[in-house]
Structures are given as structure tokens and as C-alpha cells.
């Protein structure tokens, strides 16, 4: 489902400014076993991601699973975007907390169990924003809508993304 065209409104870039250079992000994922991975990003310590067996997905692991990591990436992107846009609009934020939830049908995960494609992964991600900030509720709701509309991670989730996966 495509998002509607981005409306004019308060933004971090100035109207008519040329788009900035493209920035490439990279992550090197190294299997540490069948269901555990280490992800290397820049010079940061390795980030662990681990999958439990499909019947008990995420209930036995000491690290987030890939779906939880996706929720964390989305929540982090929204949090940064909300703060940046609030500053640009002169809205002081005292506290911000986002609660992200989504259900995954684990019977179809990885092509084992139910073998008919469809309904694999999140169908809906719910985000509850707890925001303590100055301004009327309508302005805070507009801040959230604007941030979601311009969020790189929200747009990646919302729009079709070409995947290019190849054997090296």
C-alpha cells in the first residue's frame, strides 16, 4: 500500500533545497550457530539477534529476534523524528515513550510448517505514543502524523522495497 503524497508543512529541510547526498548504511551479519547471529554495524560492538525454534519464537532467547529488532528500528526512527520535528516546530518534549506491537504467524516462518505463502511477517504494527509535551493535542497528533509520513523506516515498511539477494 503506497502512502499519499507528502504534503507541504513544517520540515527540517528548507523549501526548495536540493536533496542531500545518498548515504549507504551497512550491516554485516555473521551466523554464530543455526539460530543466533551477530550484526556488525560501523565500529559498534556486535549486536546479537537470535531466533528461538518456530514453536517458541522469541520465548527462549536472550537476544531480540529479527522481528523484535525491526520494531526497535522503527521505534528508534520515530523517536528521533519526533524529537527533531518537535524542535523545528518549537514544541518542548519532556518525555517520550513508544510502545510497538505486532503479531507474526510463526506457523509459516521460514517456509516450514504451513507451506502456503501469505501472511508471513507483520500484517499490522501498532504504535502507542506516550508524549509529554507542550501544545494542544491536535498539534501533537499532527507532529506524529508528520513524523510517520517522513520517517525513513516507516516508508521502508509502508512502501515496496526492491530486494536484491544473491549468493556471493
C-alpha positions in Angstrom: 0.0 0.0 0.0 1.5 3.3 -1.1 1.5 6.3 1.2 -0.2 9.5 0.0 2.0 12.3 -1.5 3.9 14.2 1.1 2.2 17.5 1.8 3.9 20.7 2.4 4.4 21.6 6.0 6.9 22.1 8.7 10.0 20.1 7.9 13.7 20.1 8.8 14.8 20.9 5.2 14.1 24.3 3.8 11.7 24.6 0.9 13.3 24.3 -2.4 16.6 23.0 -1.1 18.3 20.3 -3.1 18.2 16.8 -1.7 21.3 15.8 0.2 23.7 13.1 -0.9 22.6 9.5 -0.6 24.0 7.7 2.4 24.7 4.0 2.4 24.1 2.0 5.6 25.7 -1.4 6.0 25.4 -4.3 8.4 27.5 -7.5 8.3 25.6 -10.4 9.8 27.6 -13.4 10.9 25.9 -16.7 12.0 27.0 -17.8 15.4 25.1 -21.0 15.1 21.9 -22.0 13.4 19.6 -19.6 15.2 22.0 -16.9 16.6 23.6 -14.0 14.7 25.9 -11.2 15.4 25.4 -8.0 13.5 28.3 -5.7 12.9 27.4 -2.0 12.2 30.2 0.6 11.8 32.7 0.2 14.7 30.0 -0.5 17.3 30.0 -3.7 19.5 28.3 -6.6 17.7 24.5 -6.6 18.1 23.1 -10.1 18.9 19.9 -11.3 17.2 18.7 -14.8 18.0 15.7 -16.8 16.9 14.1 -19.5 19.1 12.7 -22.5 17.4 9.5 -21.7 15.5 7.2 -23.3 18.1 8.5 -20.9 20.8 9.7 -18.0 18.7 11.4 -15.4 21.0 10.4 -17.0 24.2 13.7 -18.7 25.0 16.3 -16.3 23.5 18.5 -13.9 25.4 18.7 -11.6 22.4 16.0 -9.9 20.4 14.8 -11.9 17.4 14.8 -10.3 13.9 11.1 -9.2 14.2 11.8 -7.5 17.5 14.8 -5.8 16.0 12.6 -4.4 13.2 10.2 -3.0 15.8 13.2 -1.5 17.7 14.5 0.1 14.4 11.0 1.6 13.7 10.6 2.9 17.3 14.0 4.4 17.3 13.4 6.2 13.9 10.1 7.6 15.1 11.6 8.7 18.4 14.4 10.6 16.7 12.0 12.1 14.1 9.5 13.2 16.8 12.3 15.0 18.7 13.8 16.6 15.6 10.4 17.8 14.3 9.3 19.0 17.7 12.5 21.1 18.0 11.9 22.5 14.5 8.3 23.4 15.5 9.2 24.9 18.9 7.4 22.1 20.8 9.3 21.2 24.0 9.2 17.5 24.8 9.5 16.5 28.5 9.2 12.7 27.9 8.6 10.3 25.0 7.9 6.6 25.0 6.7 4.5 22.1 5.2 1.0 22.6 5.3 -1.1 19.4 3.5 -4.3 19.0 2.8 -6.7 16.1 1.9 -10.3 15.7 3.7 -12.8 13.5 2.2 -16.1 12.4 5.1 -18.4 13.3 3.5 -21.4 11.5 4.6 -20.0 8.2 8.0 -18.8 9.3 11.0 -19.8 7.1 8.8 -22.0 4.8 8.4 -24.7 7.3 5.1 -25.8 8.9 2.3 -24.2 6.8 3.7 -24.1 3.3 1.3 -21.7 1.6 2.7 -18.2 1.2 0.8 -15.2 2.5 0.5 -13.7 5.9 4.2 -14.1 6.6 5.6 -11.4 8.9 3.8 -8.5 10.4 0.4 -7.6 8.9 -0.1 -4.6 11.3 2.3 -2.8 13.6 0.6 -0.8 16.3 2.5 2.1 17.9 1.3 3.8 21.1 3.0 7.1 21.6 3.2 8.4 25.2 4.2 12.0 24.7 4.5 14.7 27.4 5.0 17.9 25.5 3.7 21.5 25.4 1.0 22.1 22.9 -2.6 21.2 22.1 -3.5 17.6 21.4 -4.2 18.5 17.8 -0.7 19.9 17.3 0.9 16.8 18.9 -1.2 14.5 16.7 -0.1 16.5 13.7 3.5 16.2 14.8 3.1 12.4 15.0 1.4 12.2 11.5 4.1 14.4 10.0 6.9 12.3 11.6 5.4 9.0 10.4 5.0 10.4 6.9 8.7 11.4 6.7 10.2 8.5 8.6 12.7 6.5 6.5 11.9 3.3 8.4 8.1 3.9 8.2 8.4 4.5 4.5 10.6 1.3 4.1 7.9 -0.7 5.8 5.0 1.0 4.1 6.2 1.1 0.5 7.5 -1.7 -1.7 11.3 -2.1 -1.5 13.2 -3.9 -4.1 15.2 -6.8 -2.6 18.4 -7.9 -4.3 19.6 -11.1 -2.5 22.3 -13.1 -4.3 24.8 -15.9 -3.5 28.3 -14.4 -3.3 
